[in-house]
């Protein structure tokens, strides 16, 4: 992170974990399911005619 606490995933490589090097989608692509959860679950909108509402995520 820089002095402002920002991370540029296009320039800054991984410092360890499930992937190595610069991988902009690494935070998403390396996600693992929670323990005791269905391994191949997918997030799918069942009714595509209605807006999708997501809660519990902080946006900047």
Secondary structure, 3 states (H helix, E strand, C coil): CCCCCCCCCCCCCCCCCCCCCCCCCHHHHCCCCCCCCCCCCCCCCCCCCCCCCCCCCCCC
